[in-house]
Amino acid sequence: MSVDEPKPEEKTDESKLLEVKVDGPKVETKAPVLKPEAKTDESKPEVKAVEPKSDAKINPPKEQTNASKPKPDVRNTIIFILAIIGILAGLIGAYIFGIQRKAQPPVFTPVSNPYTSGIYANGMVESYQPSGENINIFPEVSGPITKVLAQEGEQVSAGTLLFTIDDSIQKATVELARANLKVDQDQYAKDLASWNLDPKSISQDVLDTAKDTVAQGTAALKAARALLEKYYVKAPISGIVLTVNAALGSYVSSQGNYDTYTELFDPLVVMGGPQEYLEVRCYVDEILVSRLPTAYHVKAQMSITGTNIKIPLEFVRVEPYISPKIELSNEKQEQVDLRVLPVIFRFEKKDAPVYPGQMVDVYIGSNDAATDNNNTATN
């Protein structure tokens, strides 16, 4: 027997009939007989199921009939309920957000123009000076500060000592000048005594030179003492100390005190005049300069930002030079494209809650009704 031919026992087992049990007539399915030409690599023959006849009546069991009935879909019910809830929430939200709420009243009345043709200007409060701005005090010598006697807000009189700078070297210079003067005076005294005893003992030129040397020594001592006074910085006028930018032990120069935050030099002390009156430096835009009333008809009103306080202003002067608007940083490096004309007003401080350096709103108008109407017609 060859190896390629299948065994007869295998053929008998594979040729069994497949029976399909159905509640009805039984259908026999015959497996196809393998031909001798079949390949050995096919271990199992293909089995084709014989479909039952169409006229066979199949009666399904009762359990399958009950299972085929449709059950209620729970998911559709949940989706329907959620849709209704979403619609109700949308309607309620639309009603709530559609309610018009009244705007809250402002904390203070906004600044308004009190004049029919007034012009607006930014203002900065300063101490009142007959001319110029606040007084900036710089030392004339360099060295570390040894004493700080000034305090912010302190009323001082002219000549009051504000702070001192280390003067140990200059004191030695004064002592040296004093010693040299003593030598010159002694020499001149000897030459003069010799001249008085015998005019021929020394020449007139030697006596004159000794006298001139004494004069030079006196002047040198005077200059050394004057320079020593520069190490004691005093108040130039009577007024109030607005700010002190120097601390004990800090090094200062003639340029002032170096601020490590701004990387600029600040004055050691800033002083202002007496606080009975304060002035407001207004910066009028160059476009509005043509509408500025004349000095005899000008009037102004200041409004303190954040309050309802309005203070009438008294005209003082106009600085007739239009310059870049750099009042915020006082630096020429500030990038601005606006030039302004400074106009100075003053007001009595009394109990007004304003301080030098504060920004205020100023409206400038005219107290002449005819001029005011002309400006309105021109505009």
TORMIPA-422247 format. One record per residue (C-alpha): residue number from 1; residue in one letter; x, y, z. Coordinates in steps of 0.1 Angstrom, whole numbers. Layout:
# TORMIPA-422247
PALUM   nr  rest     c1     c2     c3
PALUM  NUM     A      X      Y      Z
...
END
This chain:
# TORMIPA-422247
PALUM   nr  rest     c1     c2     c3
PALUM    1     M      0      0      0
PALUM    2     S     14     34     -9
PALUM    3     V     18     62     16
PALUM    4     D     -2     86     -4
PALUM    5     E    -35     67     -3
PALUM    6     P    -56     73     28
PALUM    7     K    -65     44     51
PALUM    8     P    -99     28     47
PALUM    9     E   -107     35     84
PALUM   10     E   -103     72     78
PALUM   11     K   -126     71     48
PALUM   12     T   -153     54     68
PALUM   13     D   -151     79     96
PALUM   14     E   -151    109     73
PALUM   15     S   -180     96     53
PALUM   16     K   -205     98     82
PALUM   17     L   -237    116     75
PALUM   18     L   -243    150     90
PALUM   19     E   -277    152    106
PALUM   20     V   -294    185    112
PALUM   21     K   -320    183    139
PALUM   22     V   -349    206    134
PALUM   23     D   -384    204    148
PALUM   24     G   -398    189    116
PALUM   25     P   -387    163     91
PALUM   26     K   -351    152     93
PALUM   27     V   -328    160     64
PALUM   28     E   -299    138     57
PALUM   29     T   -268    153     44
PALUM   30     K   -243    131     25
PALUM   31     A   -206    139     25
PALUM   32     P   -190    138    -10
PALUM   33     V   -169    108    -16
PALUM   34     L   -132    115    -20
PALUM   35     K   -118    109    -54
PALUM   36     P    -85     90    -57
PALUM   37     E    -70    121    -74
PALUM   38     A    -76    142    -41
PALUM   39     K    -44    157    -27
PALUM   40     T    -30    142      5
PALUM   41     D    -25    176     21
PALUM   42     E    -62    181     25
PALUM   43     S    -69    165     58
PALUM   44     K   -106    170     59
PALUM   45     P   -130    171     30
PALUM   46     E   -154    199     24
PALUM   47     V   -189    193     38
PALUM   48     K   -218    210     22
PALUM   49     A   -249    212     42
PALUM   50     V   -281    204     23
PALUM   51     E   -307    230     27
PALUM   52     P   -341    217     38
PALUM   53     K   -369    218     13
PALUM   54     S   -388    250     11
PALUM   55     D   -421    232     17
PALUM   56     A   -408    219     50
PALUM   57     K   -427    236     78
PALUM   58     I   -406    246    108
PALUM   59     N   -424    253    140
PALUM   60     P   -401    275    163
PALUM   61     P   -403    269    200
PALUM   62     K   -423    290    222
PALUM   63     E   -391    304    240
PALUM   64     Q   -378    320    208
PALUM   65     T   -411    336    201
PALUM   66     N   -412    353    234
PALUM   67     A   -375    366    231
PALUM   68     S   -382    381    197
PALUM   69     K   -408    406    211
PALUM   70     P   -394    442    213
PALUM   71     K   -384    455    248
PALUM   72     P   -388    492    258
PALUM   73     D   -356    511    249
PALUM   74     V   -344    528    282
PALUM   75     R   -317    548    264
PALUM   76     N   -342    567    242
PALUM   77     T   -362    576    273
PALUM   78     I   -331    590    291
PALUM   79     I   -321    610    260
PALUM   80     F   -356    624    257
PALUM   81     I   -356    635    294
PALUM   82     L   -322    651    291
PALUM   83     A   -333    670    260
PALUM   84     I   -363    684    279
PALUM   85     I   -340    694    308
PALUM   86     G   -316    712    284
PALUM   87     I   -344    731    268
PALUM   88     L   -357    743    301
PALUM   89     A   -322    753    313
PALUM   90     G   -317    773    281
PALUM   91     L   -350    791    285
PALUM   92     I   -342    799    322
PALUM   93     G   -307    811    313
PALUM   94     A   -320    833    285
PALUM   95     Y   -345    848    309
PALUM   96     I   -319    855    336
PALUM   97     F   -293    869    313
PALUM   98     G   -319    890    295
PALUM   99     I   -328    909    326
PALUM  100     Q   -315    945    323
PALUM  101     R   -295    955    353
PALUM  102     K   -291    991    363
PALUM  103     A   -256   1005    362
PALUM  104     Q   -241   1013    395
PALUM  105     P   -237   1050    402
PALUM  106     P   -201   1063    400
PALUM  107     V   -181   1066    432
PALUM  108     F   -174   1103    424
PALUM  109     T   -188   1127    398
PALUM  110     P   -166   1125    366
PALUM  111     V   -146   1156    357
PALUM  112     S   -166   1180    336
PALUM  113     N   -158   1213    319
PALUM  114     P   -172   1241    340
PALUM  115     Y   -167   1267    311
PALUM  116     T   -185   1270    278
PALUM  117     S   -152   1270    259
PALUM  118     G   -127   1259    284
PALUM  119     I    -96   1238    275
PALUM  120     Y    -83   1208    294
PALUM  121     A    -48   1205    307
PALUM  122     N    -29   1181    329
PALUM  123     G    -15   1196    360
PALUM  124     M     11   1188    386
PALUM  125     V     11   1203    421
PALUM  126     E     43   1219    433
PALUM  127     S     54   1241    461
PALUM  128     Y     48   1278    454
PALUM  129     Q     79   1296    442
PALUM  130     P     82   1331    428
PALUM  131     S    101   1316    399
PALUM  132     G    112   1281    389
PALUM  133     E    101   1248    404
PALUM  134     N    110   1229    435
PALUM  135     I    145   1235    449
PALUM  136     N    168   1205    442
PALUM  137     I    199   1205    464
PALUM  138     F    231   1189    452
PALUM  139     P    264   1188    471
PALUM  140     E    294   1205    456
PALUM  141     V    319   1179    469
PALUM  142     S    321   1141    470
PALUM  143     G    323   1117    498
PALUM  144     P    303   1094    522
PALUM  145     I    275   1110    542
PALUM  146     T    283   1111    579
PALUM  147     K    251   1128    592
PALUM  148     V    215   1132    579
PALUM  149     L    197   1159    599
PALUM  150     A    168   1166    575
PALUM  151     Q    135   1148    577
PALUM  152     E    106   1147    551
PALUM  153     G     79   1172    559
PALUM  154     E    101   1192    583
PALUM  155     Q     98   1230    583
PALUM  156     V    133   1245    582
PALUM  157     S    147   1280    580
PALUM  158     A    175   1293    558
PALUM  159     G    209   1281    569
PALUM  160     T    196   1250    587
PALUM  161     L    221   1221    585
PALUM  162     L    206   1193    564
PALUM  163     F    234   1167    562
PALUM  164     T    272   1165    564
PALUM  165     I    298   1147    543
PALUM  166     D    331   1132    555
PALUM  167     D    355   1161    558
PALUM  168     S    386   1145    574
PALUM  169     I    408   1152    544
PALUM  170     Q    397   1188    540
PALUM  171     K    402   1194    577
PALUM  172     A    438   1182    573
PALUM  173     T    441   1206    543
PALUM  174     V    430   1235    565
PALUM  175     E    455   1226    592
PALUM  176     L    482   1225    566
PALUM  177     A    472   1259    552
PALUM  178     R    472   1273    587
PALUM  179     A    507   1260    595
PALUM  180     N    520   1274    563
PALUM  181     L    505   1307    571
PALUM  182     K    522   1306    605
PALUM  183     V    556   1300    589
PALUM  184     D    551   1328    565
PALUM  185     Q    540   1352    592
PALUM  186     D    570   1343    613
PALUM  187     Q    594   1348    584
PALUM  188     Y    578   1382    576
PALUM  189     A    580   1393    612
PALUM  190     K    617   1385    613
PALUM  191     D    624   1403    581
PALUM  192     L    604   1433    592
PALUM  193     A    623   1434    626
PALUM  194     S    656   1432    608
PALUM  195     W    645   1459    585
PALUM  196     N    635   1482    614
PALUM  197     L    669   1476    631
PALUM  198     D    689   1481    600
PALUM  199     P    674   1489    566
PALUM  200     K    706   1477    550
PALUM  201     S    704   1442    566
PALUM  202     I    679   1430    540
PALUM  203     S    667   1443    507
PALUM  204     Q    633   1458    501
PALUM  205     D    625   1430    476
PALUM  206     V    630   1403    503
PALUM  207     L    607   1422    527
PALUM  208     D    581   1426    500
PALUM  209     T    583   1390    491
PALUM  210     A    578   1379    527
PALUM  211     K    548   1402    529
PALUM  212     D    533   1387    497
PALUM  213     T    539   1352    510
PALUM  214     V    518   1360    541
PALUM  215     A    490   1373    519
PALUM  216     Q    491   1341    498
PALUM  217     G    490   1319    529
PALUM  218     T    461   1339    543
PALUM  219     A    441   1334    510
PALUM  220     A    450   1297    509
PALUM  221     L    437   1293    545
PALUM  222     K    405   1312    536
PALUM  223     A    399   1290    505
PALUM  224     A    405   1258    525
PALUM  225     R    380   1269    551
PALUM  226     A    354   1278    525
PALUM  227     L    359   1244    509
PALUM  228     L    354   1228    543
PALUM  229     E    320   1245    546
PALUM  230     K    309   1227    514
PALUM  231     Y    310   1195    534
PALUM  232     Y    281   1209    555
PALUM  233     V    250   1212    533
PALUM  234     K    225   1238    545
PALUM  235     A    191   1249    535
PALUM  236     P    192   1278    510
PALUM  237     I    158   1292    519
PALUM  238     S    131   1288    545
PALUM  239     G    106   1262    535
PALUM  240     I     97   1225    538
PALUM  241     V    117   1194    531
PALUM  242     L     98   1175    505
PALUM  243     T    121   1145    501
PALUM  244     V    155   1132    512
PALUM  245     N    173   1108    488
PALUM  246     A    204   1102    509
PALUM  247     A    211   1077    536
PALUM  248     L    238   1076    563
PALUM  249     G    269   1061    548
PALUM  250     S    260   1064    512
PALUM  251     Y    285   1079    488
PALUM  252     V    274   1111    470
PALUM  253     S    290   1133    444
PALUM  254     S    283   1167    428
PALUM  255     Q    258   1149    405
PALUM  256     G    238   1138    435
PALUM  257     N    229   1103    448
PALUM  258     Y    229   1073    425
PALUM  259     D    196   1054    425
PALUM  260     T    202   1017    418
PALUM  261     Y    166   1012    407
PALUM  262     T    163   1039    381
PALUM  263     E    201   1040    374
PALUM  264     L    199   1078    375
PALUM  265     F    213   1105    398
PALUM  266     D    188   1122    422
PALUM  267     P    192   1153    442
PALUM  268     L    200   1147    479
PALUM  269     V    172   1169    492
PALUM  270     V    142   1185    474
PALUM  271     M    128   1215    492
PALUM  272     G     97   1236    486
PALUM  273     G     85   1270    498
PALUM  274     P     61   1275    527
PALUM  275     Q     29   1255    524
PALUM  276     E      5   1283    527
PALUM  277     Y      1   1283    490
PALUM  278     L      7   1256    464
PALUM  279     E     11   1260    427
PALUM  280     V     -2   1239    398
PALUM  281     R     20   1236    367
PALUM  282     C     -4   1230    338
PALUM  283     Y      8   1216    305
PALUM  284     V    -14   1229    277
PALUM  285     D    -12   1211    244
PALUM  286     E      4   1231    217
PALUM  287     I    -27   1226    195
PALUM  288     L    -48   1243    222
PALUM  289     V    -24   1272    228
PALUM  290     S    -43   1294    203
PALUM  291     R    -74   1291    225
PALUM  292     L    -56   1301    257
PALUM  293     P    -71   1334    270
PALUM  294     T    -50   1363    278
PALUM  295     A    -34   1368    312
PALUM  296     Y    -60   1394    321
PALUM  297     H    -90   1372    314
PALUM  298     V    -78   1337    323
PALUM  299     K    -93   1317    351
PALUM  300     A    -91   1280    359
PALUM  301     Q   -105   1253    381
PALUM  302     M    -87   1222    395
PALUM  303     S   -103   1189    401
PALUM  304     I    -86   1163    424
PALUM  305     T    -87   1129    408
PALUM  306     G   -109   1104    426
PALUM  307     T   -129   1130    445
PALUM  308     N   -156   1156    440
PALUM  309     I   -133   1184    453
PALUM  310     K   -130   1214    429
PALUM  311     I   -106   1242    437
PALUM  312     P   -105   1276    419
PALUM  313     L    -71   1286    407
PALUM  314     E    -53   1320    406
PALUM  315     F    -32   1328    375
PALUM  316     V      4   1334    382
PALUM  317     R     25   1333    350
PALUM  318     V     32   1316    317
PALUM  319     E     65   1301    309
PALUM  320     P     68   1313    272
PALUM  321     Y     87   1282    260
PALUM  322     I     70   1252    245
PALUM  323     S     89   1220    254
PALUM  324     P     84   1182    251
PALUM  325     K     59   1168    277
PALUM  326     I     83   1149    301
PALUM  327     E     68   1158    334
PALUM  328     L     62   1122    344
PALUM  329     S     99   1111    343
PALUM  330     N    117   1144    340
PALUM  331     E    140   1127    315
PALUM  332     K    147   1138    279
PALUM  333     Q    150   1102    269
PALUM  334     E    112   1098    274
PALUM  335     Q     96   1090    240
PALUM  336     V     69   1116    235
PALUM  337     D     53   1132    204
PALUM  338     L     37   1161    222
PALUM  339     R     49   1195    231
PALUM  340     V     32   1216    257
PALUM  341     L     32   1251    271
PALUM  342     P     36   1254    309
PALUM  343     V     10   1277    326
PALUM  344     I     14   1283    364
PALUM  345     F    -15   1288    388
PALUM  346     R    -17   1289    425
PALUM  347     F    -42   1282    452
PALUM  348     E    -44   1284    490
PALUM  349     K    -38   1250    505
PALUM  350     K    -58   1252    537
PALUM  351     D    -71   1217    543
PALUM  352     A    -71   1205    507
PALUM  353     P    -58   1169    505
PALUM  354     V    -31   1177    479
PALUM  355     Y      6   1173    480
PALUM  356     P     35   1184    457
PALUM  357     G     40   1159    429
PALUM  358     Q      3   1150    426
PALUM  359     M    -14   1150    392
PALUM  360     V    -47   1169    389
PALUM  361     D    -72   1178    361
PALUM  362     V    -74   1215    352
PALUM  363     Y    -98   1233    330
PALUM  364     I    -88   1268    318
PALUM  365     G   -114   1293    307
PALUM  366     S   -120   1330    304
PALUM  367     N   -138   1353    328
PALUM  368     D   -148   1376    300
PALUM  369     A   -182   1366    285
PALUM  370     A   -174   1383    252
PALUM  371     T   -141   1366    248
PALUM  372     D   -157   1333    258
PALUM  373     N   -184   1336    231
PALUM  374     N   -158   1346    204
PALUM  375     N   -138   1315    212
PALUM  376     T   -170   1294    210
PALUM  377     A   -179   1309    176
PALUM  378     T   -143   1303    163
PALUM  379     N   -144   1267    173
END
